[in-house]
Amino acid sequence: MKKLLIFIDMQNDFIDAALGTKEALAILEPVKEKIRSYPAENIIVTMDTHGDDYMETQEGKYLPVPHCIKGSDGWQLRPDISELLTGAKIYEKPTFGSTALAADLKALSEKEEIELELIGLCTDICVVSNALLLKAAMPEVKISVDAACCAGVTPEKHVSALETMRSCQILVTNE
């Protein structure tokens, strides 16, 4: 059994820049400990990635805060986290969930038994989107989310997203 850590969007803009929150800052140390508990080759990273045309996109119209513009400081992973991710595979994604990640992991699950654990930001947007995509693609793969290593846009939305994932047979740990 190969256990993989799916590390969602721990980028500057979601931690302490354009869309940062005190809750995102609060999970930094637990996230680093979680990363250290996995072999580097078993970590997969997603990065929210937008272009200069972000404000013209549907997302930009609903969330008119430019963020994670490719190449910007806000798009980068925090240096203290990035240094722990040597060897990790990175998926840049232009929207909340990564269909490429789901397709690649589905193909891997057809070759070997895998288990997935998700952590990151934001619980109620990108974490839940990826968790549900992965569960839809691989209903028999064990998928969990570590609540102590996630933060939502608000504490209330974090709790609601955890409940949504639990309802969809995703194991929620460390609440």
VOFIBA-447483 format. One record per residue (C-alpha): residue number from 0; residue in one letter; chain; x, y, z. Coordinates in steps of 0.2 Angstrom, whole numbers. Layout:
! residues N
nuke: NUM vexfi: a nuro: A px: X py: Y pz: Z
...
END
This chain:
! residues 175
nuke: 0 vexfi: m nuro: A px: 0 py: 0 pz: 0
nuke: 1 vexfi: k nuro: A px: 7 py: 17 pz: -5
nuke: 2 vexfi: k nuro: A px: 1 py: 31 pz: 6
nuke: 3 vexfi: l nuro: A px: 1 py: 48 pz: -3
nuke: 4 vexfi: l nuro: A px: 0 py: 66 pz: 4
nuke: 5 vexfi: i nuro: A px: -10 py: 78 pz: -7
nuke: 6 vexfi: f nuro: A px: -4 py: 95 pz: -2
nuke: 7 vexfi: i nuro: A px: -16 py: 108 pz: -8
nuke: 8 vexfi: d nuro: A px: -12 py: 126 pz: -12
nuke: 9 vexfi: m nuro: A px: -1 py: 132 pz: 3
nuke: 10 vexfi: q nuro: A px: 4 py: 147 pz: -7
nuke: 11 vexfi: n nuro: A px: 8 py: 164 pz: 0
nuke: 12 vexfi: d nuro: A px: -8 py: 172 pz: -6
nuke: 13 vexfi: f nuro: A px: -18 py: 160 pz: 4
nuke: 14 vexfi: i nuro: A px: -7 py: 161 pz: 20
nuke: 15 vexfi: d nuro: A px: -2 py: 179 pz: 23
nuke: 16 vexfi: a nuro: A px: -5 py: 189 pz: 7
nuke: 17 vexfi: a nuro: A px: -20 py: 193 pz: -4
nuke: 18 vexfi: l nuro: A px: -32 py: 180 pz: 4
nuke: 19 vexfi: g nuro: A px: -22 py: 176 pz: 19
nuke: 20 vexfi: t nuro: A px: -30 py: 172 pz: 36
nuke: 21 vexfi: k nuro: A px: -25 py: 170 pz: 54
nuke: 22 vexfi: e nuro: A px: -31 py: 152 pz: 53
nuke: 23 vexfi: a nuro: A px: -20 py: 148 pz: 38
nuke: 24 vexfi: l nuro: A px: -5 py: 155 pz: 48
nuke: 25 vexfi: a nuro: A px: -10 py: 144 pz: 63
nuke: 26 vexfi: i nuro: A px: -8 py: 128 pz: 53
nuke: 27 vexfi: l nuro: A px: 10 py: 131 pz: 47
nuke: 28 vexfi: e nuro: A px: 19 py: 121 pz: 60
nuke: 29 vexfi: p nuro: A px: 7 py: 106 pz: 59
nuke: 30 vexfi: v nuro: A px: 8 py: 106 pz: 40
nuke: 31 vexfi: k nuro: A px: 27 py: 106 pz: 41
nuke: 32 vexfi: e nuro: A px: 26 py: 91 pz: 53
nuke: 33 vexfi: k nuro: A px: 14 py: 82 pz: 42
nuke: 34 vexfi: i nuro: A px: 26 py: 84 pz: 27
nuke: 35 vexfi: r nuro: A px: 41 py: 78 pz: 37
nuke: 36 vexfi: s nuro: A px: 31 py: 62 pz: 41
nuke: 37 vexfi: y nuro: A px: 30 py: 57 pz: 22
nuke: 38 vexfi: p nuro: A px: 44 py: 51 pz: 10
nuke: 39 vexfi: a nuro: A px: 47 py: 66 pz: -2
nuke: 40 vexfi: e nuro: A px: 42 py: 55 pz: -17
nuke: 41 vexfi: n nuro: A px: 25 py: 52 pz: -9
nuke: 42 vexfi: i nuro: A px: 20 py: 70 pz: -9
nuke: 43 vexfi: i nuro: A px: 10 py: 78 pz: -22
nuke: 44 vexfi: v nuro: A px: 7 py: 97 pz: -22
nuke: 45 vexfi: t nuro: A px: -6 py: 107 pz: -31
nuke: 46 vexfi: m nuro: A px: -4 py: 126 pz: -34
nuke: 47 vexfi: d nuro: A px: -18 py: 138 pz: -38
nuke: 48 vexfi: t nuro: A px: -12 py: 146 pz: -54
nuke: 49 vexfi: h nuro: A px: -20 py: 160 pz: -63
nuke: 50 vexfi: g nuro: A px: -14 py: 172 pz: -78
nuke: 51 vexfi: d nuro: A px: -14 py: 190 pz: -79
nuke: 52 vexfi: d nuro: A px: -32 py: 189 pz: -86
nuke: 53 vexfi: y nuro: A px: -39 py: 183 pz: -69
nuke: 54 vexfi: m nuro: A px: -51 py: 197 pz: -67
nuke: 55 vexfi: e nuro: A px: -59 py: 193 pz: -84
nuke: 56 vexfi: t nuro: A px: -62 py: 174 pz: -79
nuke: 57 vexfi: q nuro: A px: -78 py: 168 pz: -71
nuke: 58 vexfi: e nuro: A px: -69 py: 165 pz: -54
nuke: 59 vexfi: g nuro: A px: -62 py: 183 pz: -55
nuke: 60 vexfi: k nuro: A px: -79 py: 190 pz: -57
nuke: 61 vexfi: y nuro: A px: -85 py: 181 pz: -42
nuke: 62 vexfi: l nuro: A px: -69 py: 183 pz: -32
nuke: 63 vexfi: p nuro: A px: -62 py: 200 pz: -38
nuke: 64 vexfi: v nuro: A px: -46 py: 198 pz: -29
nuke: 65 vexfi: p nuro: A px: -31 py: 195 pz: -40
nuke: 66 vexfi: h nuro: A px: -21 py: 180 pz: -32
nuke: 67 vexfi: c nuro: A px: -9 py: 166 pz: -37
nuke: 68 vexfi: i nuro: A px: -4 py: 175 pz: -53
nuke: 69 vexfi: k nuro: A px: 9 py: 163 pz: -60
nuke: 70 vexfi: g nuro: A px: 27 py: 170 pz: -56
nuke: 71 vexfi: s nuro: A px: 21 py: 182 pz: -43
nuke: 72 vexfi: d nuro: A px: 27 py: 181 pz: -25
nuke: 73 vexfi: g nuro: A px: 9 py: 177 pz: -20
nuke: 74 vexfi: w nuro: A px: 9 py: 162 pz: -31
nuke: 75 vexfi: q nuro: A px: 25 py: 154 pz: -23
nuke: 76 vexfi: l nuro: A px: 25 py: 141 pz: -10
nuke: 77 vexfi: r nuro: A px: 32 py: 148 pz: 7
nuke: 78 vexfi: p nuro: A px: 51 py: 145 pz: 7
nuke: 79 vexfi: d nuro: A px: 50 py: 136 pz: 24
nuke: 80 vexfi: i nuro: A px: 38 py: 124 pz: 16
nuke: 81 vexfi: s nuro: A px: 45 py: 123 pz: -1
nuke: 82 vexfi: e nuro: A px: 62 py: 117 pz: 5
nuke: 83 vexfi: l nuro: A px: 53 py: 102 pz: 13
nuke: 84 vexfi: l nuro: A px: 45 py: 97 pz: -4
nuke: 85 vexfi: t nuro: A px: 60 py: 92 pz: -14
nuke: 86 vexfi: g nuro: A px: 55 py: 78 pz: -25
nuke: 87 vexfi: a nuro: A px: 37 py: 81 pz: -24
nuke: 88 vexfi: k nuro: A px: 26 py: 81 pz: -40
nuke: 89 vexfi: i nuro: A px: 18 py: 98 pz: -43
nuke: 90 vexfi: y nuro: A px: 1 py: 101 pz: -52
nuke: 91 vexfi: e nuro: A px: -3 py: 119 pz: -57
nuke: 92 vexfi: k nuro: A px: -22 py: 121 pz: -58
nuke: 93 vexfi: p nuro: A px: -32 py: 135 pz: -65
nuke: 94 vexfi: t nuro: A px: -47 py: 131 pz: -55
nuke: 95 vexfi: f nuro: A px: -52 py: 124 pz: -38
nuke: 96 vexfi: g nuro: A px: -50 py: 105 pz: -42
nuke: 97 vexfi: s nuro: A px: -37 py: 97 pz: -53
nuke: 98 vexfi: t nuro: A px: -44 py: 85 pz: -65
nuke: 99 vexfi: a nuro: A px: -26 py: 80 pz: -71
nuke: 100 vexfi: l nuro: A px: -22 py: 75 pz: -53
nuke: 101 vexfi: a nuro: A px: -38 py: 64 pz: -52
nuke: 102 vexfi: a nuro: A px: -34 py: 56 pz: -68
nuke: 103 vexfi: d nuro: A px: -16 py: 52 pz: -64
nuke: 104 vexfi: l nuro: A px: -20 py: 45 pz: -47
nuke: 105 vexfi: k nuro: A px: -34 py: 35 pz: -54
nuke: 106 vexfi: a nuro: A px: -22 py: 27 pz: -66
nuke: 107 vexfi: l nuro: A px: -10 py: 24 pz: -52
nuke: 108 vexfi: s nuro: A px: -24 py: 16 pz: -42
nuke: 109 vexfi: e nuro: A px: -27 py: 3 pz: -56
nuke: 110 vexfi: k nuro: A px: -9 py: -2 pz: -55
nuke: 111 vexfi: e nuro: A px: -6 py: -3 pz: -36
nuke: 112 vexfi: e nuro: A px: -16 py: 0 pz: -20
nuke: 113 vexfi: i nuro: A px: -15 py: 18 pz: -14
nuke: 114 vexfi: e nuro: A px: -22 py: 28 pz: 1
nuke: 115 vexfi: l nuro: A px: -23 py: 47 pz: 0
nuke: 116 vexfi: e nuro: A px: -22 py: 60 pz: 14
nuke: 117 vexfi: l nuro: A px: -26 py: 79 pz: 10
nuke: 118 vexfi: i nuro: A px: -20 py: 94 pz: 19
nuke: 119 vexfi: g nuro: A px: -20 py: 113 pz: 14
nuke: 120 vexfi: l nuro: A px: -30 py: 128 pz: 9
nuke: 121 vexfi: c nuro: A px: -44 py: 132 pz: 8
nuke: 122 vexfi: t nuro: A px: -54 py: 118 pz: 16
nuke: 123 vexfi: d nuro: A px: -70 py: 125 pz: 9
nuke: 124 vexfi: i nuro: A px: -64 py: 128 pz: -9
nuke: 125 vexfi: c nuro: A px: -49 py: 119 pz: -15
nuke: 126 vexfi: v nuro: A px: -47 py: 105 pz: -2
nuke: 127 vexfi: v nuro: A px: -65 py: 99 pz: -3
nuke: 128 vexfi: s nuro: A px: -65 py: 101 pz: -23
nuke: 129 vexfi: n nuro: A px: -50 py: 90 pz: -24
nuke: 130 vexfi: a nuro: A px: -56 py: 77 pz: -11
nuke: 131 vexfi: l nuro: A px: -73 py: 75 pz: -20
nuke: 132 vexfi: l nuro: A px: -65 py: 74 pz: -37
nuke: 133 vexfi: l nuro: A px: -53 py: 60 pz: -31
nuke: 134 vexfi: k nuro: A px: -67 py: 51 pz: -22
nuke: 135 vexfi: a nuro: A px: -78 py: 52 pz: -38
nuke: 136 vexfi: a nuro: A px: -64 py: 45 pz: -48
nuke: 137 vexfi: m nuro: A px: -59 py: 32 pz: -36
nuke: 138 vexfi: p nuro: A px: -73 py: 27 pz: -24
nuke: 139 vexfi: e nuro: A px: -64 py: 12 pz: -16
nuke: 140 vexfi: v nuro: A px: -48 py: 21 pz: -12
nuke: 141 vexfi: k nuro: A px: -47 py: 27 pz: 6
nuke: 142 vexfi: i nuro: A px: -46 py: 46 pz: 6
nuke: 143 vexfi: s nuro: A px: -44 py: 56 pz: 22
nuke: 144 vexfi: v nuro: A px: -42 py: 74 pz: 26
nuke: 145 vexfi: d nuro: A px: -32 py: 80 pz: 42
nuke: 146 vexfi: a nuro: A px: -43 py: 94 pz: 49
nuke: 147 vexfi: a nuro: A px: -28 py: 101 pz: 59
nuke: 148 vexfi: c nuro: A px: -18 py: 104 pz: 43
nuke: 149 vexfi: c nuro: A px: -32 py: 113 pz: 34
nuke: 150 vexfi: a nuro: A px: -40 py: 130 pz: 36
nuke: 151 vexfi: g nuro: A px: -55 py: 137 pz: 28
nuke: 152 vexfi: v nuro: A px: -60 py: 155 pz: 22
nuke: 153 vexfi: t nuro: A px: -68 py: 156 pz: 39
nuke: 154 vexfi: p nuro: A px: -69 py: 144 pz: 54
nuke: 155 vexfi: e nuro: A px: -87 py: 141 pz: 50
nuke: 156 vexfi: k nuro: A px: -84 py: 136 pz: 32
nuke: 157 vexfi: h nuro: A px: -70 py: 125 pz: 37
nuke: 158 vexfi: v nuro: A px: -82 py: 115 pz: 48
nuke: 159 vexfi: s nuro: A px: -95 py: 114 pz: 34
nuke: 160 vexfi: a nuro: A px: -83 py: 108 pz: 22
nuke: 161 vexfi: l nuro: A px: -77 py: 94 pz: 34
nuke: 162 vexfi: e nuro: A px: -95 py: 89 pz: 36
nuke: 163 vexfi: t nuro: A px: -97 py: 88 pz: 17
nuke: 164 vexfi: m nuro: A px: -82 py: 77 pz: 15
nuke: 165 vexfi: r nuro: A px: -87 py: 66 pz: 29
nuke: 166 vexfi: s nuro: A px: -104 py: 64 pz: 21
nuke: 167 vexfi: c nuro: A px: -96 py: 58 pz: 5
nuke: 168 vexfi: q nuro: A px: -86 py: 45 pz: 14
nuke: 169 vexfi: i nuro: A px: -70 py: 54 pz: 16
nuke: 170 vexfi: l nuro: A px: -62 py: 51 pz: 33
nuke: 171 vexfi: v nuro: A px: -59 py: 67 pz: 43
nuke: 172 vexfi: t nuro: A px: -45 py: 66 pz: 56
nuke: 173 vexfi: n nuro: A px: -38 py: 77 pz: 70
nuke: 174 vexfi: e nuro: A px: -54 py: 89 pz: 72
END
